């Protein structure tokens, strides 16, 4: 996502992914996801505070879903469905793990 944003983002955003400004946003999302996942992995390995990392992931994925649904007129139905399914699955998994880590 960070190294090749056009490969990851094309199915989601279409041809606008070739624009440098769009690639900035995609790289930012990739960095955010890496930071949250990395933080959760480190916390899990150390046995500390994974719940907070998981809840931050939930907030980020819900923002992705909201932004995608809000722009659904500009996206393909497959992109909207795929994003809602993927991010929604991530939200569900993170909520379950966060509840178990409380």
N, C-alpha and C positions, 0 to 999 in steps of 0.2 A: 504494500500500500504506500509505503514511504518512497521506496526506490522506483517503483513503476506505477504511479497513480492512474495513468491512463488504462492500464490493464484491469485494475480492480474496479475503477469507477465507471467504465463504459457501460456496463449492464445496468447500472443504477441511474446514471445521469445522462447517458447518451453521448452525442458528439461534442457537447460542451466540455467534455473531459479533456479535449485536446487544447483548451485554452489555458495558458499559464496561471491565470488567477484561480481557475477551478482546481488546478493541480495543487496550489497552495493550500486550499481548504481540505482537499483529500489527504494531503500529507499531514496536516494538522490533526485530522481525525485519526489517522493511523498512529501518530505519536501519542495522542490521548489514550487510545486503546492499548498501546504497548505499555505506557506508564501505569495504567490501572491494572492491567494483567500482571505486569512485573511486580507492582506493589503487593498485589494479592498473593502472588507466589512467594515473595520474600516473607510476608507476614505469616503465611501458612507454614513455611519452613522453620520460622522462629517461634511459632506457636503464639503469635500476638496479633491482635487487632484486625483479623481478616474481615470481620463484619463491616467495618467502615469502608474498606476497599470495595466490597461487594455492593454496598448501597450506593457508592459513587458510580459504579458500573451501571446499576439500575437507572440512576438519574441520567447518565449519558445515553444509554440505549433508548430510554423513553423520549429524550430530546431528538434522537435520530428518527424515531417513529413519528413523532409529532411533526417534525420538519418535512418528512417525506409525505405524509398524508396531506399536509397543508399545500404542498406543491404537486399534488397528484395530477393536476391538469397538464403539467409540463413533463410528466414522466410516463413511461409505458406502464400498463397494468401489471406486467410481469415484474418490473422494478419495484412497484409499490407493494405488491404481494410478497415478493422475496424479502424486501427490507423489513416489512412487518413480521413476517415469519421468523427470519433470522434474529432480528433484534428482540422480538417477542419471546423467542425461545431462550435467548440469553437472559432476559429479564426474569423469566420463570425460574431458570436454573439458579440465578444469583439470589433471588428471594428465598428459594428453598434452602440453599446453602447458608444464607445469612440467618435464617430462622433456626437452623440447626447449630449455628455457631454462637448463638446468644447464651 
